[in-house]
Amino acid sequence: MRRRPVPGLPCAAVFGTVLALLVLAGCGGGSTTTVTEERTVTEAAPQTETSGGGETGGGGETTGAAESEAPAELLALESFQSPSGNIGCVMIDGYARCDAAKHAWAAPRPADCPPQSDAGQGLEVDASGAAGVVCAGDTTLSTSAPVLEYGTASESGGTVCVSRKAGTTCTNAAGHGFTVSAESYRLF
């Protein structure tokens, strides 16, 4: 896992929406065929939570059909916060990191984390590697970051983060990632 410091927050910038990719492929006989590739956001199945569920830790929200639907909008945010403000994330060049302000879980301290660094408040994944627990002396939580509304996603370098009431899920192009909420976290 590549460890990166988070650039100074707040540095939220909306770069625009991601458009479908067009791939031109040549066919025999001098003709050209245009193939359109639709970009779909894939995320791991939501984790069943028995503690009342929900990104903010209350309300007894459950994960239903709306939680597994494709995001309504795909943005390109460098940083964002959940609508509750409990989760803050940064996305740069395929790297994603999310920290939770309040959480009922305790993540293990990474073995390579120096004693002077904090650990366990967040999760991270880079463009192609496995996800892991954050070892850093900073935070991605920022009240001035734009809000990524529930059912909306942000993409950077092939890594996609989706905001849901049940938590935030970030997945890289290789299928590795994490889900983080107030009640639990999951690495995949």
N, C-alpha and C positions, 0 to 999 in steps of 0.2 A: 504494500500500500504506500503510495506516495503521499507524504505529509506536506501540506501547504499552509502557510499562514493565510488568514483571511485578510484581504485588503481592508483598509480603513472604511468603516461603515459610518455614515450612510453613503452609499454610492449606487443607489438604485437607478437603473436606466432601462427604459423599455426600448428594445431594439426592433420591435415589430413582430409580426406573426410569421410563422414558418409556413412556406408554401409547398405544395406537392412537387416532387422532383420529376422532371421529364428526362427520360433516357432514350437516346436515339440508337437504334441497332440496325446495322445493314443486313439486308437479305440478298440472296443470290439474284442475278439478273439485273443488277443496277438499281433495283427499287429500294426504297427506304421505308421502314416501318417505324412508327412512333409508338413507344410503349410508355404508358403513364403508370407510375408507381405511387399508390396512395400510402401516405404515412399514417400508420396506426399507432396509438399509444398502448403499450402492453404493460400490465402491472400484475404482480402476483395476486392471487386470490386474497381477499381481506382476511385477516386473522380474526377468528372468533374470540370475542372477549366476554368473559363472564362477570366482570366487575362493574357492569353498568355501561360500559362502552363510551365512546365519545372522545373527541380530541381535547375537550376542555375538562373532562373528568366528571361531568355531571349530566343530568338530563335523561339518562337511561336510553340514549339513542342507540339504535341497532343498525347493523349493516344490512341493507336491503338491496333491491334491484337498482335503485338510484346510485348506490355506492359503487356498483361494478360497471356502470355504463361508461362509455368513452367520454373523455372530457369535452365539455361544450366549447372550449376555446383553448388554443395552444399559443402561449406567449413566449417571449424570450427575455426574462427578467434576470438581472445580475444578482439581485437579492429580493427577498419577499418575506412576509409574515403571514401566519394563518389568520383567519378572521377573528379568532379569539385572542390573538396576540401571544399565545403560549408557545408557539413554534416559530422559529426564525431560521431562514435558510439562505445560503449563498450558492450560486452556480456560476462556474467559470471554466470555459474550455473543456467541458465534459466532466468536470469535478463538481460534486454536490455535497454539501454539508448542512445538516439541520440540527439545531440545539433546542431543547425543551426547557422552558423556564421552571415549570412545576412538573414533576413526574414522580410516580409511585414506584418506579423500577430502579434497579441498581445494575448498571452495566459493569462488567469486569474491567479493571485497569489494564490497558495493553502492556505487555511485558517490556516493550522498548520505550515506554513513557518515562521521561526523567522525573525525579521526585518533585522538582519545582513546578511542574506542569499540572494543570487540572486534567481530569479525565472523567468520563462517564456521563456528561451532560448532553452529549449528542452523538450522531452517527455520520459517517462519510462514505463516499464511494467515488472512485475516479473513473475516467473514461472507459477503461477496460478491465480493471482489477476487481477483486472481491471487496465487499463492504466491510467496514470495521467501526470500532468505537473511537471517538475523537480523543486525541491527546493534544491539548493546546492550552495556552494561557489567555485566550481571547474568547469571544462569543459571536455568534451570528444573529443574536437577538437584537433587533433595532426597532423602536417604535416609529421611526421615520421611514422604514422600508414600505414599499407598496404592499397592499393586501392581495394575496392570491385567493380569490373567492373559492368556496367549495365547488367542486365539479369542474375546476379550471386547472390547466397544467402550464408548466414552464419548461422550456427545453434549452439545453446548452451542449453543443458538441456531441449530440447523440444520447445524452442523458436527459431523462424526463422526470420531473417531479409533479405529482398530482395531489392537489389539496382536496381532502374529503373531511366530512364531519368526524369520521372515525380515526383520522390522523393523516399524515403526509407520507406518501410513498415515492421514493426516488429509485429509478431503475436505469442502468447504463445499457448501451447497445448489446453487450455480451449477456444481458439478463441478470446481472448481479445488482444488488441494491439493499434497501432497507425500508421499513415502515416504522414511524415513530408517532406516539401519541402520549397523552398524560398517563395512561394506564400501563402501556407496554411498549416494547420495541421488538423488532424482528429483523434479523439479517438473512439475506438469501443470495 
